[in-house]
Every structure is written in C-alpha cells, then in structure tokens.
Amino acid sequence: MALIFVMIDGVGLAPTGPHNPVAGGMTRLTGLLDAPLTDALHIETANLRAVPIDATLGLPGLPQSGSGHSAIYGGFNAAAFNGRHQPSYPTIAMREYLSQQNLFQSALDQGARVVWANGYLPGYLEVVAQRRLRHTAGTWAAMQAGLGLRGLAELQSGAALGWDISHALLRTRLDNDELPLITPEAAGARLAALAQTADLVAYETYLPDLAAHERLDISVEAALALVDGLIGGILDHRSADDTLILTSDHGNSEDQTTRVHTRNPVPLIVSGPAARHFAAVRSIDELAAAMLVALKET
C-alpha cells in the first residue's frame, strides 16, 4: 500500500470556457472523475476526493512556484513566512526551513520507505554549483532527507523519470541518444512500479507551467496531454491498495488569455483507499500533514 504523489506545476481550476484547456482537455483524468476539471469540482466518496484548494496562502498578488513548492513539501505557509509570494525557487530562509522539516524527512522518521522519482541529467549538480540553476523545493527537500538524486542510469533503467515525462526535451540536452523516448503511459507505469517497494513515491513535472509561459516549443494542450497520459499510466498499473494524489502549486495553464499565473484554486485529487485522510485539506500547505497521517494509518 503506497502513496503516489504527483505535483503538476501551473494547473488551476476555472470555469469552462474557450480559453481554458484544462477543463475538458485531460480525458483520462476527467474520465476518472466523471466531471470536468473546473472550479466547481467537488467529489467526496470513500475512495475519491476531488476538490479545489487554495494556493494563494492568504497573501495578495499572484502565487509563485518558490513559495508554492515550499508550502507543499514543507507543510508550512511559505508565502507568509517569506512575506510575499516567491518566484521559481525557495529562498535561503525557505531552504533552511526545509532542511529542518519536510515531507520526506518526516515520512522517513515515521519509518516509511520514500522514493524521490525525478531523474537528473549528468552535470546537474555542477550547473547548480555554478549558480546557473537552482534546486526546486522538492529536489532540495529530497536531498536534505538523504534521498539523493537519481541520474542517467536510473532514467535508462526505468527507476526514475525526467520532469518532461516522455524525455523528449531531456534528450535535446544530451550529446547522443543515451536516453530513450518513452510514452506518457509508460512513464506512469514507472511510478506505479516504484510504488511496489515504497510507501511514498513523489514526482514533479513543470510542463504545463512552462508551456503556458511559452518557454517550451509545445502547446499547453500538448503539455496537458502528456500529463494526462502519465496519470493514465499510473491508474492502469497501480496496485488496488495504492492511492494517487495530484495537486499543483498555482494556476496558469487554465487561462490562455494571459501568460502569467492566476489566483485560481488548484486541484486536489486523491484516488484510492487513503482518500479519507485528505477530507480536511483546504490549502496546499496542509497537504504534507495529510500525507503523513495517511502513511501512518495505512
């Protein structure tokens, strides 16, 4: 029995409309819910909870990834802690907080087996050391918990998954074809397989957010299709005892009239026997505590 947690950057919930590709564009997910992905989403059954939750953290302005990711993995109001929403990556103070308290370390302290499933290309740590890139809050939390970072060998063997799901984008950053392309469904199957020997498998993808910012050479619709295929692969290959948890850090891809983030709520979708433990979650900073309770009681 495991939790499979997928953090999808930049997906909010808004009313159905011509500029909202999220509402009906993810067919596997909407099929699971038998409902569109809008801000009216509200499903609570024994094995399925699907509701909008807050990503603004009670602060004005547009939610951002630095504080949103930190709130999700740290279980604290990172925006209030910071005094404002923090773009992209956690601040030094947020990293210090995550070094002392984060979802992965707390899960390990409870005796859970934890897998950080994201894989990294050769040279990643060197690029960070050169300050050309910074760790996401999830990556930082995993490292602080001693999980280490999975690399090319794990990406090749199926023991890790690149943030771009199919590895099409990661392959452009390699000098050869060392990294095979995979279907999004096969990517989801990888996460489900990792759950067979773990209690918590966590993975994050930034595709919808980067596509909505027009920082990738793919459309928002194509990015959402990759995410939807990933979800479909998890659903098709997970054990009946496993629980899939999906959320996001802020809105973006659900509103194609703008290239910036939104204040829309984000989805919390929990499918599986641990769904009951998430009934009280109303905000992204409350999610880590619910996962820890679920790990302890399942």
C-alpha positions in Angstrom: 0.0 0.0 0.0 1.6 3.2 -1.2 1.0 6.9 -1.9 1.9 8.1 -5.3 2.2 11.9 -5.2 2.4 13.9 -8.4 2.9 17.7 -8.2 1.9 19.3 -11.6 3.2 22.8 -11.8 0.9 25.5 -13.1 -2.6 23.9 -13.2 -5.5 25.8 -11.7 -9.3 25.3 -11.8 -11.5 27.9 -13.5 -14.9 27.9 -15.2 -15.3 26.1 -18.6 -14.6 28.4 -21.5 -12.8 28.8 -24.8 -9.6 29.8 -23.2 -9.5 27.0 -20.6 -7.8 23.9 -22.0 -7.7 22.3 -18.5 -11.5 22.0 -18.0 -12.1 19.2 -20.5 -8.7 18.5 -22.1 -7.4 15.8 -19.8 -9.6 12.8 -20.8 -8.1 10.1 -18.5 -8.5 12.4 -15.5 -11.9 13.7 -16.3 -12.9 10.0 -17.0 -11.8 9.1 -13.5 -13.8 11.9 -12.1 -16.7 11.7 -14.4 -16.7 15.5 -14.2 -14.8 18.4 -15.9 -11.8 20.0 -14.2 -13.3 23.3 -13.2 -13.6 25.4 -10.0 -17.0 23.7 -9.4 -15.3 20.3 -8.9 -16.5 18.6 -5.7 -16.4 14.9 -5.3 -16.1 13.1 -2.0 -16.6 9.4 -1.9 -14.9 6.6 0.1 -12.1 6.3 -2.4 -12.1 9.6 -4.3 -11.7 13.1 -3.2 -11.5 15.8 -5.9 -11.9 19.5 -4.8 -10.4 22.9 -5.4 -7.9 24.0 -2.8 -6.3 27.4 -2.1 -2.8 28.3 -3.5 -2.8 32.0 -2.5 -1.8 31.2 1.1 -3.7 34.2 2.3 -1.5 36.8 0.6 -2.2 39.3 -2.2 -0.6 39.0 -5.5 -0.1 36.0 -7.8 1.1 32.7 -6.3 4.5 31.6 -7.3 6.4 28.3 -7.5 9.2 29.1 -5.0 6.7 29.6 -2.1 4.1 27.2 -3.6 6.5 24.2 -3.8 8.0 25.0 -0.4 4.5 25.0 1.1 3.7 21.7 -0.5 6.9 19.9 0.5 7.4 21.7 3.8 3.9 21.8 5.1 4.1 25.4 6.1 2.8 28.8 4.8 5.9 29.6 2.9 4.5 32.8 1.4 3.6 34.2 4.8 7.0 33.0 6.1 8.6 35.0 3.3 6.3 38.0 3.5 5.3 37.6 -0.2 5.0 35.0 -2.9 8.4 33.8 -4.0 9.1 33.1 -7.7 10.6 29.9 -9.1 12.8 28.6 -6.3 12.9 28.7 -2.5 14.8 31.5 -0.7 17.8 30.7 1.6 15.4 31.0 4.6 12.9 28.6 3.0 15.7 26.1 2.3 16.8 26.3 5.9 13.3 25.6 7.0 13.1 22.7 4.6 16.4 21.4 5.8 14.8 21.0 9.3 11.3 19.9 8.3 10.0 18.5 5.1 7.6 15.8 4.0 10.3 13.3 3.0 12.3 13.5 6.3 9.1 13.3 8.3 8.0 10.3 6.4 11.3 8.6 6.9 11.2 9.4 10.6 7.8 7.5 10.7 9.6 4.5 9.2 8.2 5.0 5.7 10.1 4.0 2.6 10.4 7.1 0.4 11.3 7.5 -3.3 12.0 10.8 -5.0 11.3 9.6 -8.5 12.6 12.6 -10.5 15.8 11.8 -12.5 18.6 14.3 -13.4 21.0 14.5 -16.3 24.7 14.3 -15.9 26.2 17.7 -14.9 23.1 18.8 -13.0 24.9 19.4 -9.7 27.7 21.2 -11.4 25.3 23.6 -13.1 23.7 24.3 -9.7 27.1 24.8 -8.1 27.9 27.3 -10.9 24.7 29.2 -10.0 23.2 28.7 -13.5 20.3 26.8 -12.0 18.8 26.3 -8.5 17.2 23.4 -6.8 13.4 23.2 -6.7 11.9 22.9 -3.2 11.2 19.3 -3.9 14.7 18.5 -5.1 16.2 20.3 -2.1 13.8 18.6 0.4 14.8 15.2 -1.1 18.5 15.9 -0.8 18.1 17.2 2.8 16.3 14.0 3.7 19.2 12.0 2.3 17.3 10.5 -0.6 20.0 11.5 -3.1 19.3 12.3 -6.7 18.6 9.6 -9.4 20.6 10.1 -12.6 21.1 8.8 -16.1 21.4 5.2 -15.1 18.1 5.2 -13.3 16.4 7.2 -16.2 17.6 4.5 -18.6 16.6 1.5 -16.4 13.2 2.8 -15.5 14.0 3.6 -11.9 13.5 7.3 -12.4 11.5 9.7 -14.6 12.5 13.0 -16.1 10.4 16.1 -15.4 9.3 16.2 -19.0 7.6 12.8 -18.8 8.5 11.5 -22.3 12.2 12.5 -22.2 11.8 14.3 -25.5 13.1 17.6 -24.0 15.8 15.9 -21.9 17.2 14.2 -25.0 17.9 17.6 -26.6 20.3 18.3 -23.8 22.4 15.1 -24.3 25.0 14.7 -27.0 23.5 11.4 -28.2 20.5 9.1 -27.8 21.5 7.7 -24.4 18.0 8.4 -23.1 15.2 6.6 -24.9 11.9 8.2 -25.6 9.0 6.7 -23.6 5.3 7.2 -23.9 3.5 9.1 -21.1 1.6 5.9 -20.2 5.0 4.1 -19.8 6.1 7.0 -17.6 3.1 6.5 -15.4 3.8 2.8 -15.2 7.3 3.6 -13.9 5.9 5.5 -11.0 3.4 2.7 -10.3 6.3 0.1 -10.4 8.3 2.2 -7.9 5.4 2.1 -5.5 5.7 -1.7 -5.3 8.7 -1.3 -3.0 8.0 2.0 -1.4 5.4 3.7 0.9 5.7 7.2 -0.7 6.7 7.9 -4.3 6.9 11.6 -5.2 7.4 13.1 -8.6 7.0 16.6 -10.1 6.6 18.0 -13.6 6.7 21.6 -14.8 5.4 21.0 -18.3 2.0 22.9 -18.1 3.5 25.9 -16.4 6.4 26.3 -18.8 4.2 25.7 -21.8 1.7 28.4 -20.6 4.7 30.8 -20.1 5.6 30.0 -23.7 9.0 28.8 -22.6 8.7 25.5 -24.4 8.2 24.6 -28.0 5.0 22.8 -27.3 1.4 24.0 -26.7 -0.4 24.0 -23.4 -2.7 21.3 -24.8 0.2 19.1 -25.7 1.7 19.5 -22.2 -1.6 18.6 -20.6 -1.9 15.6 -22.8 1.5 14.3 -21.6 0.4 14.8 -18.0 -2.9 13.1 -18.7 -1.1 10.1 -20.3 1.1 9.9 -17.2 -1.9 9.8 -14.9 -3.5 7.2 -17.1 -0.4 5.0 -16.9 -0.4 5.3 -13.1 -4.1 4.4 -12.9 -3.7 1.4 -15.2 -0.7 -0.1 -13.4 -1.0 0.8 -9.8 -2.0 -1.7 -7.2 -5.5 -1.6 -5.9 -4.1 -0.6 -2.5 -2.2 2.4 -3.8 -3.5 5.9 -3.6 -2.8 8.5 -6.3 -2.5 12.2 -5.1 -2.4 15.0 -7.5 -2.1 18.8 -6.9 -0.5 21.9 -8.2 1.3 25.0 -6.8 -0.6 27.7 -8.6 -2.9 28.4 -11.6 -1.6 29.2 -15.0 -2.4 26.8 -17.9 -6.2 27.1 -17.3 -6.3 30.7 -18.6 -4.8 31.2 -22.0 -5.7 34.9 -22.1 -2.6 35.6 -20.0 1.0 34.3 -19.8 1.2 34.9 -16.0 0.0 33.0 -13.0 -3.6 33.2 -11.7 -5.2 33.3 -8.3 -7.5 30.4 -9.2 -7.7 27.4 -6.8 -5.7 24.3 -7.7 -7.0 20.7 -7.8 -6.6 18.2 -5.0 -7.4 14.8 -6.4 -6.9 11.8 -4.3 -7.9 8.4 -5.7 -7.5 5.3 -3.6 -8.1 3.9 -0.1 -6.3 6.7 1.6 -8.6 9.4 0.3 -10.4 9.7 3.6 -7.3 11.3 5.2 -7.5 14.3 2.9 -11.0 15.5 3.8 -9.8 18.5 5.8 -7.3 19.8 3.3 -8.2 23.2 2.1 -4.9 24.7 1.1 -1.6 23.5 -0.4 0.3 24.0 2.9 -2.0 21.4 4.6 -1.2 18.6 2.1 2.0 17.3 3.7 0.4 16.8 7.1 -2.4 14.8 5.5 0.1 12.6 3.6 2.0 11.9 6.8 -1.3 10.8 8.6 -2.2 8.6 5.6 1.3 7.0 5.7 1.0 6.3 9.4 -2.5 4.9 9.3 -2.5 2.9 6.1 
